[in-house]
Amino acid sequence: MIKCISTTLDMTRIIIIVILFFISSCTDSEQKLIKIDGKAQGTTYSVSYLSSEEKAVPAGRQDFSQQIDSLLKAFDLSLSSWNENSIISRVNRNDSSAVADIFFKTVFNRSMQIAEESGGAFDPTIAPIVNAFGFGFKNKSNTDSATIDSLRKLVNYKNISLDENGKIHKQDFRMMLDFNALAQGYSVDVIADFLENKKIENYLVEIGGETRAKGKNPEGKFWRIGIDKPLENQEGRPLQAVISLENKSLATSGNYRKFYEENGVKYSHTISPATGYPVRHTLLSATVVANDCISADAYATVFMVIGLDSAKTFLAHHQDLDALLIYSDENGGLRIFSTDGLKEKISEL
């Protein structure tokens, strides 16, 4: 049975280097590249798109920086566990006036779908245990066996529901939600959908490493995304591979960047709801390519926590997903597994 989940937001994510080739000037008939950078959700974002207007038309008419910034702020007010005024924070402290908005409803419902599909592996109610280990939105607390056993009783996605009026119902008021395993991916979808509504046909949206692409870059090629080599304490972040992203979304999760050591024991941020403790296996990073980024984000988390063999089995039964899995062999060397759908799109370095 699949039984694990990773739940931090910015901390659980591998930094993905976006490889872009920019143009400095255009002819009157060419499209312009517009690039918007900023900070949101405790990380950075980058939105690049080709304007559908000719050079003779002022570029400002398709500068969506203010709208994108407003969307991301509204998103944080719904789903950021670090914002005490957000809807999820108010739900977690049992504020009876909290009502789910469209962002919250979408993420909640998708979380429940993936939780059911994975047999309880993807469980957004794991927040109390993640917080106890110091990987969530509260400071690290006691993690002895008695404490963890007690907290495990609060982790069960079947014991929480969302009614048609946008109200959350818990079987135990101490239960808390943590959507960090897929909310960032969904924020990418929110921005991408905004660009779609603006009739933008060529774009790349990246937030904290989660990515969605459509069309082609200024050179007329599909957007290319660099995947980090999973090495601890690496300053330069060398690349393991580059993936050509053809009208798809991509997300990567890994344990090698976010961990701490205590009394000689290394604790990763990936926690098993079944045991209440960090998981250990040979899988170092999981990159998933899917139609939408909320799914890519969630499944990257699932693969990272269930390990290499279970991830391969899962992928064999989900032909709508592609993945690049980097793992260590018996000698500590790096090895790669990729699905057939990605093999022609990967350039190893």
PyMOL commands that set and color helices and strands:
alter all, ss='L'
color gray80, all
select helices_A, chain A and resi 59-62+65-79+87-92+102-117+124-132+145-152+157-159+183-197+293-306+308-316+340-343
alter helices_A, ss='H'
color red, helices_A
select strands_A, chain A and resi 5-6+17-19+33-40+43-50+160-162+168-170+203-207+210-214+223-228+239-245+249-254+259-262+265-268+270-271+283-290+322-328+334-338+346-348
alter strands_A, ss='S'
color yellow, strands_A
deselect
rebuild
show_as cartoon
